[in-house]
Amino acid sequence: MTEPRINDRIRVPEVRLVGPEGEQVGIVSIGEALRLAQDSELDLVEVAPMARPPVVKLMDYGKFKYEAAQKEREARRNQTQTVIKEMRLRLKIDPHDYETKKGHVVRFLKGGDKVKITVMFRGREQSRPEMGYRLLQRLAGDVTDLGVVESNPKQDGRNMVMVIAPHRNQAAQQAQIVERKKAKAAENSAEPAAEVQERPLAPQSPPKPAPPSPVEADQA
């Protein structure tokens, strides 16, 4: 995005001027627009250079840039961060190891992360790429309810690589689950304190009368 032209960098005889609140001032000379900007202690910013005449607006450009940067940071903060995990398989993997590694892939996808699956070939195994393809397709089929193949299997030197991504709503669902768990934990931690504050005090027994002194007993 090119930097907008401001103040004396605007080189046109006339402009369509917009006020600081978005009100339409009308077509004025560039000199008049600059005078109004100076009187109001604002910047004159070209917002539509391709219009005829160009559209300019009175604004505090420094404040505008600051607020735009704040909004961009907030948007990045609210975005769900997708992490790419990696899982390596041997071509001649035994059933137990396959189930273990598949379990890891399932856990990653449930967490909203992408998974890069790499099948590593040894020696003469490189002449059998179709076996690696079948292994990757088998794994993709076993986790099809959690993820979808984002990058089809392809040869990468001595390896074959495939990327599986969680379904679109998987990451959002995981974020909601985390937020619910945090809210529940906060409620649980607040309940004991509330119970202590609301528990009524136990009634106190009236004080026992003191025994009479020996003098009072003789007088009686």
C-alpha positions in Angstrom: 0.0 0.0 0.0 1.5 3.4 -1.0 1.7 6.2 1.5 -1.1 8.7 1.0 -0.2 12.2 0.0 -0.6 14.7 2.8 -0.7 18.5 2.8 1.7 20.1 0.4 2.4 16.9 -1.5 -1.1 17.1 -3.1 -0.4 18.6 -6.6 -3.8 19.3 -8.1 -5.7 22.6 -8.6 -9.0 21.5 -7.1 -10.2 18.8 -4.7 -13.4 17.4 -3.3 -13.1 18.1 0.4 -14.5 15.9 3.2 -14.6 17.2 6.8 -13.2 15.5 9.9 -16.6 13.9 10.7 -17.2 12.7 7.1 -19.3 15.7 6.1 -19.1 16.7 2.5 -17.7 20.2 2.1 -17.6 20.3 -1.7 -15.1 21.1 -4.4 -12.6 23.7 -3.4 -9.2 24.9 -4.5 -6.2 23.1 -3.0 -5.2 26.4 -1.4 -8.5 26.8 0.3 -8.4 23.1 1.5 -4.9 23.7 3.0 -6.1 26.9 4.7 -9.0 25.0 6.3 -6.6 22.3 7.4 -4.2 24.8 9.0 -7.1 26.7 10.7 -8.4 23.5 12.2 -4.9 22.2 13.1 -5.5 19.0 11.1 -3.9 17.2 8.1 -5.2 17.3 4.6 -5.0 13.6 3.4 -5.7 12.4 -0.1 -8.1 9.4 0.3 -9.2 8.8 -3.3 -6.5 10.0 -5.7 -8.1 8.4 -8.8 -11.4 10.3 -8.4 -11.9 13.4 -10.5 -11.3 15.7 -8.8 -9.3 13.8 -6.1 -11.0 13.4 -2.7 -9.2 14.7 0.3 -10.1 14.6 4.0 -9.3 16.7 7.1 -8.0 14.4 9.8 -5.4 13.9 12.5 -3.2 11.6 10.4 -0.9 10.6 13.3 -3.9 9.6 15.4 -5.4 7.8 12.4 -2.2 5.7 11.9 -2.0 4.9 15.6 -5.6 3.7 15.8 -5.1 1.6 12.6 -2.0 0.0 14.1 -3.9 -0.8 17.3 -6.7 -2.4 15.3 -4.3 -4.5 13.3 -2.5 -5.8 16.5 -5.9 -6.6 18.1 -7.0 -8.5 14.9 -3.7 -10.5 15.0 -4.2 -11.2 18.7 -7.7 -12.6 18.0 -6.6 -14.8 15.1 -6.4 -18.5 15.8 -2.8 -19.5 15.6 -2.4 -22.7 13.4 0.8 -24.7 14.1 2.2 -27.3 11.7 3.2 -30.4 13.6 5.3 -33.1 11.9 5.0 -36.9 12.1 7.6 -39.2 10.5 6.8 -42.8 9.3 8.9 -45.6 8.1 7.7 -47.4 5.0 7.8 -50.8 6.8 6.1 -49.6 10.0 4.6 -52.3 12.2 0.9 -52.1 13.2 1.6 -51.0 16.8 3.8 -48.1 15.8 1.3 -47.1 13.1 -1.5 -46.9 15.7 0.7 -44.9 18.1 1.6 -42.4 15.4 -1.9 -42.2 14.2 -3.0 -41.3 17.7 -0.5 -38.4 17.7 -2.0 -37.2 14.4 -5.5 -37.4 15.9 -4.4 -35.4 18.9 -2.8 -32.7 16.8 -5.9 -32.4 14.6 -8.2 -32.2 17.5 -6.0 -29.4 18.9 -6.6 -27.4 15.6 -3.0 -27.9 14.3 -2.0 -29.0 10.8 0.2 -32.1 10.5 3.0 -32.7 8.0 3.3 -36.5 7.4 6.7 -37.6 6.1 7.4 -41.2 4.9 11.1 -41.9 4.9 12.6 -44.3 2.3 15.7 -46.4 2.9 17.9 -47.8 0.2 16.0 -49.7 -2.4 12.7 -48.5 -0.9 13.1 -45.4 -3.0 12.2 -47.4 -6.1 8.7 -48.1 -4.6 7.1 -44.7 -4.1 3.7 -46.2 -4.6 4.0 -48.0 -1.3 4.6 -44.6 0.5 1.7 -43.1 -1.4 -0.6 -46.0 -0.2 0.6 -45.6 3.4 -0.2 -41.8 3.4 -3.6 -42.4 1.8 -4.3 -45.0 4.5 -3.5 -42.5 7.3 -5.5 -39.8 5.6 -8.5 -42.2 5.4 -8.2 -43.1 9.1 -8.4 -39.5 10.2 -10.9 -38.2 7.6 -13.5 -37.3 10.3 -11.0 -34.8 11.8 -9.0 -33.5 8.9 -8.6 -33.1 5.2 -5.6 -33.5 2.9 -4.4 -30.0 2.2 -1.3 -31.0 0.3 -1.4 -34.3 -1.7 1.5 -36.7 -1.3 4.6 -35.7 -3.3 8.2 -36.9 -3.5 10.7 -34.7 -1.7 14.2 -36.3 -2.2 14.3 -39.5 -0.2 11.0 -38.7 1.5 7.3 -38.4 0.5 5.4 -35.6 2.2 1.7 -34.9 2.8 -0.1 -32.2 4.8 -3.4 -32.8 6.6 -5.3 -29.8 8.0 -8.1 -29.8 10.5 -11.6 -29.1 9.3 -12.3 -25.4 9.1 -14.4 -25.3 12.3 -12.0 -27.6 14.2 -9.7 -24.8 15.4 -12.6 -22.6 16.3 -14.2 -25.4 18.3 -11.0 -26.0 20.1 -10.7 -22.3 21.0 -14.2 -22.4 22.4 -13.5 -25.5 24.5 -10.4 -23.8 26.0 -12.4 -20.7 26.8 -15.2 -22.7 28.4 -12.6 -24.6 30.5 -11.0 -21.3 31.7 -14.4 -19.9 32.6 -15.3 -23.0 34.5 -12.0 -23.0 36.4 -12.6 -19.3 37.3 -16.1 -20.2 38.6 -14.8 -23.1 40.7 -12.1 -21.0 42.2 -14.6 -18.2 43.1 -17.2 -20.5 44.7 -15.3 -21.4 48.0 -14.7 -17.7 48.7 -18.4 -16.9 48.1 -19.4 -19.7 50.5 -17.2 -18.3 53.2 -18.6 -14.9 52.8 -22.2 -16.0 52.8 -22.0 -18.6 55.7 -23.9 -17.1 58.7 -22.0 -16.8 61.9 -22.9 -19.5 64.5 -24.9 -18.1 67.5 -22.8 -17.5 70.5 -23.9 -19.0 73.9 -24.6 -16.3 76.6 -21.8 -15.9 79.1 -22.2 -18.0 82.3 -22.7 -15.9 85.5 -19.6 -15.6 87.7 -19.9 -17.5 91.1 -20.6 -15.3 94.2 -17.7 -14.2 96.2 -17.2 -15.5 99.8 -18.4 -12.1 101.3 -21.6 -12.1 99.2 -22.2 -15.7 100.3 -21.9 -14.8 104.1 -24.3 -11.8 103.7 -26.8 -14.1 102.0 
